[in-house]
């Protein structure tokens, strides 16, 4: 736990300092939960390893996603998208793919409702966090892997694809444009499947969302579209879309 005393001071990024300080604030509540305390110790070791060895953009290896079920209350609360997007209902009994799953909390949260969940992310340390949490919660029906969507292999198709706030990135690790990403989403969706899309926050998205939606409708029919109003500043104002592939109009 000594790392918590040093890292908020030593981090060069305000965001990283804030993340570690939030992690500190979670610690007192763990004193009466031996199971969660052990879980957090394991997570802290992964985060320390990431700090030393992973040099790409920080999408959350300081754990920017929060989840009350495991005692983490940071930036984005996993409960917000579950409720606002009605994800439990939308994935009920379905096979699910989550693109860019980050720490995997959302995948684990919906796994008990879905038939199965597959999540992948480029950051191996975030995948390690995801697997540790899934094991803690005994989520045997969720599978995590380290991969980019460009390298994602397999002939599997899915009843639902979660494409949440990662259609564009700022780390240059994503080599495909939005059209190519949506084309791959189209190909991995089963007949009658659903694409569940979330935009970035408006401050980041700017006017680009219009182009994203314009690209989307060339291969998908939009069934539902709404602005999210709850959650944190990283949730509010985002656009949520439910779409289905147009038959015979697959991208690319």
N, C-alpha and C positions, 0 to 999 in steps of 0.2 A: 504493500500500500504506500510505501515511501515514494514511489514514482508519482503518485497523485500530488505530493507536496512540491515536487520540482517542476513537473511538466507545465502547469499553468504559467509559471514564470518564464520558463525557457523557450516556449513555443514562439516562433517568429511571426506566426499568423494569428490575428485577433480571433478568427473563427476557430482555430485549433485550441487557443487558450480557453475560449468560451466553452468548447466541447469538453475539454478536460475538467474545467470547473464544474460543469453540469454533472459529470461523472462523479466528482467528489461529493456533490450534494446527494447523490443516490446512496452513498455508502452507509450513512447512519441507519437507514431503514433495513439494511441487510443484516444488522447485528443479531436479529432474532430469527433469521432465516438461513440456517446452515447450508441448505441445499443451494440457495441463490448465491450465498457468499462464495461457495466453491465454484459455482458457474462463473461468477464475475472474476475470480482469480484466474481462471482459465482464459476468459476473454481478454483480460488485461495483458496476459503474456503474449497473446496473438497481436494485440495492438502495439505492444512494445517491440515485437519483432518487425511489424510493418513499419514502424517509425524508423527502424534502423536499416531496412532492406528494400522497401518499396518506394521508388522515387517518382512515380507518376502522380497525376493530379489526385488530390484528396477528395473523393466523393463520399467519404464517410468511414474510413477505417478508424477514425476516432469515435465511431458509432454515432452518426447523426440521426439515425432512426431510433425512435423510442418505442417502448412497449411495456406497459404496466405489468403485464403477466410475468415478465422476467426482471422487473425492477429497474428499468432504464427509462428516464424521462427527459428526452433530448429533442431539439429542433422539430422533427416530424414524428407525430404520434401515429403508430400503426393503426390505432383504432379509428382515426379520422377517415382514411380512404375506405376502410371496411364498411363504415356506416354511410358515408356520403355517396359512394359508388355502389352500395348494396352488393359488395363483392361476394359475400357468403351465399346470397341467393343466386347470383349470376353464375357461380361455379359449381353449384350443388350437383353432385353426381357426374361432373364433367372431368375430362382430362385437361390439364392446364399447363401452359408454358409461360414462365415469367422471364422476359428479356431484361438483362441487366438487373438482377435481383438484389444487388448490394448485400446487405447483411442478412437477407433472407427471412426477415421477420414476417413480412407479408405472406410469403409462400408458406411458412409454417402455420400462420394464423388461419389460412384458408384450407390447409391440407385436411383438416378433420371434416370438412364439408365436401371437398372435391373427391373424385375417384382417385386421382393421383396428381401430383404437382412436380414439374421439372423446372428448376431455376438455374440460370447460369450468369456468371459475371467474369469480367476480365481480371479483377483483383483477387489473387489467390488467398489473400488474408481475409477479405470479406467472405469468401466462400468457406474458409475455415471457421469463421464466426458463425455463419449460417448453419454449418453442419453440427457444431458444438451445441447450438441452441436447439436444433431439431432433435438431437440425441437426448438432451435434457428433458424435452417435452414428449419424448417417445413418439415422434412423428415418423413412422416407418414408411409412410406413403408419399414422402417428399424426397426428391433426389437433386443434389446440387453438383455442379461441375464448373471448372474454370475454363471459360471459352468466350470468344467473341461471337457475335451472330454470324459473321463472315465464315468462321470455322466450324460453326455448329453442324454436327454430322448426325446422320441417322435418317431412317425412312419413316419415322413416326410422324403422325399428324395429331393435332390436338383440337379439342372442342372449344377451347378458349385460349386466346393469346393475350397476355397482359403486356402492354407496351406503354409503360408509365414514365413519362418525363425523361426519356432518353433517346428521342429521335434525332437530337443533335447534341454534340458534346464539345468541350473546350480543351480536351487533352490530346487531340490528334490520334487517339487510339482507334477511333472508328473510321474506317476507310470508305464505307458505303455512304451514299447520299440517301436522302429520305425516300426517294422513289425506290431505290434498291432494297432498303429496309422493308418498306411496305410490300414489295414484291415477294420477299422471303416470308413475311407474315402470311401473305395470301397462299403461298405454297404449303405451309405447314398447318394450315387450318383444315379441319375435316369439313365435309359437306354440312352446311347448316351451322358451322362454327361461328364464333363471335370474336371480333377484335375489340379489346377494351383499351382505349387510348386516353392518356392524360397529357396535356401540354405542360410546358415549363411555366413557372410564374410569369405574369404579364411583363414584369420589369426585364426579364431575361428574353422572353419570346418576342416582344415588340410586335412588329407587323408581319413577322415571318409565318405566324400561324395560318394566315389566309392561304399562303402558298402550300403549306403542309396539307390543309384540308382540300385544296384544289387538286393536289396530287392523289390524296386518298380516294376521292370520289371517282377517279378513273378506273378503279378496280374494286371499290367497296360501295355498298349502299349504306348510308348513315341512318340508323334506326332511332338514335337518341343523341341529343347534344345539350349540355347544360354547363353553367358556370358554377364551380365549387365555391362555397362561401364559408365553410367552417375550417377547423384545424388551425395550423400555424400560418405564419406569413409565407411559408413555402408551399402552402396548400391553397390559400385564398386567391380567388380570381383565375385559377387554372381552369381550362376547358376539358371536360370529360365527354368522350364520344364512344358510343357503342355502334359497331358497324359489322356488316356481314359481307363476305365475298360475293361479287357478282358472278354468276355462273358464266363460264366461257370468256371471262374478261380478266383473266389473271394478268398481273403485271409481268412484263418482261417475258 
